[in-house]
């Protein structure tokens, strides 16, 4: 939540401007709300430095209303993380009002608790204290889209900004609509869209959101914001996912025209954008606000596809070529397109119609074990049907990618000695970290997404804040280059491996960052390592042709000759059978299996804590595979390599189910979004490509 003043309606809970006389959502008087709030001794009166639950330090009030308040607070148990705390009094409401308020409060808590998306605030806690209910969530330092429009004083946002907002809304609505059961937001409007200074947005206020129930004639309760809600939301029929499409259309119409839909509900003037590149946008928005449900786009994915094509045409001045095939017009498949060059610092969006099946791009084989020459000129990509956006900002090959656990950001490391932070919702560049003096080999996020750790050839691991680039700590205990870095999921420890053949375990949160363990069982440099999801085990591998799985809490610092003789391999398991260097490894989400790839062209899966037989995946083994990533569900493995492809393999069948052909160079790193819907891949071609998982 933003630290700005709002009045909340005590009838429906909607946020309103402080000067408003009546609620924009339900029309109730707000003066009564204010009077009730002022006279109450039980709500909205927490002051700065007050403490809740012996954990949350109140910093100030972000909003108020007759039903309660919203506070900005510091979470003292989690690194002074900023949070927003919603408060609801249960002592100043009538029985009916209390039932409605409690239902809305619990609905928002239960819905958000089970959702993870970059454009949704996270829920951290829910509790009661002194007769009041509290909900703890992300603090969003920004302003509502409604406030932004008012601040512009009648001026309109640039088209590029409107398209960016629209695509971010599509992303979060598509996520909600594809849950089981689907979630309908039902209150999409500028007042419920929070904008950060970076351009990232959040959808807020799930008070009237509901699960879609097939077969119902109409909604139990008619709720919605006047002018933004479709006719069916007022009790005439059951709302479907197309209700959110209508509300999004009404919001886009307002952004494009400046006309407030609440002044003329269900009536939208024809758009006249005076730019032929936006003709498809005009027809799309007008179809979205159709009173007839069946005339609206079928689903939000269709809206997203149309908007991506509009964005590509508007920003790049071109659409995907079309040719006549058997007398019909059809979009060219990606393999028929020439590579598309990107400008430095740009983000491009591509989206051919989904019915087209990509044909594999023929890729010439390259000598293995050799690094390609440094590339000059603009990076090139091959547009793909499921490509969402492409980021370019590094001057040479990208070595590592990491998706933040909250799903909001991507971090990319490179030979160019930098780490760059990107907005995962739209690919916008946010920060470039330039603290290293050597190439950066690894990057990872803290579990709370508040810090980044990067490992470099300059013999250091650096801890820094992602959006400011401020260095918080420099760890310099390795005697050679640092090749790998991993943060334990419990947030307590960092593991780093390097050219000095060591894996160092050190404190992540303590100010001293003391070394807890120096693991020295490897006989050659350590190139890759990872913690298990329960923070109990570490898997590490390198140029000694084996993978070691070990438990830091049980490994002795130094083992005597007799101990090694009589108790070989104690507290560890060694995976053998490799004749080459270990290039990458990854734990399955349930910690049962470990996937590895090596320079002898193996891609295999071993039992991490059992004698599970080694499984070899049925993919092309004629080129090196450099990168591995499990899907969050554990059902698929993404594999990137020197064939310039990313292969998706089914764990159940061990067979390839899809291959991604967007890169023009070796793929060095792959990572899944936390919700499993997207994959990011990067490598020698200097691009980061984000695409929908098949």
Secondary structure, DSSP 4 states (H G I P E B T S, - for coil): --S--EEE-TTT--EEETT-SB-TTT--BSHHHHHHHHH-SSSS---TT-EETTTEEEEEEEEEETTEEEEEEEETTTTTEEEEEEEEESSSS-HHHHHHHHHHHHHHHHHHHT---TTBPPEEEEEEETTEEEEEEE---EEEHHHHHHHHTTPPPPHHHHHHHHHHHHHHHHHHHTSSS-EE----SGGGEEEETTS-EEE---TT-EE--TT-SS-SS----TTTS-GGGGTTS---HHHHHHHHHHHHHHHHH---GGGSTT--PPP----GGGHHHHHHHHHHT-SSGGGS-SSHHHHHHHHHHHHHHHHHS----EEEETTEEEEPPGGGSPPEE--TT-EE-----TTPPPPPPP-----TT-PPPPP-S--EE---TTEEEEEE--SS-EEEEEE-TTSSEEEEEETTS-EEEEETTT--EEEEE---SS-EEEEEE-TTSS-EEEEETTS-EEEE-TTT--EEEEE---SS-EEEEEE-TTSSEEEEEETTS-EEEEESSSTT--EEEEE---SS-EEEEEE-TTSS-EEEEETTS-EEEE-TTT--SS--HHHHHHSTTTTEEEE---SS-EEEEEE-TTSSEEEEEETTS-EEEEESSS-PPPEE-BS--SS-EEEEEE-TTSSEEEEEETTS-EEEEETTT-BEEEEE--BSS-EEEEEE-TTSSEEEEEETT-EEEEEE--
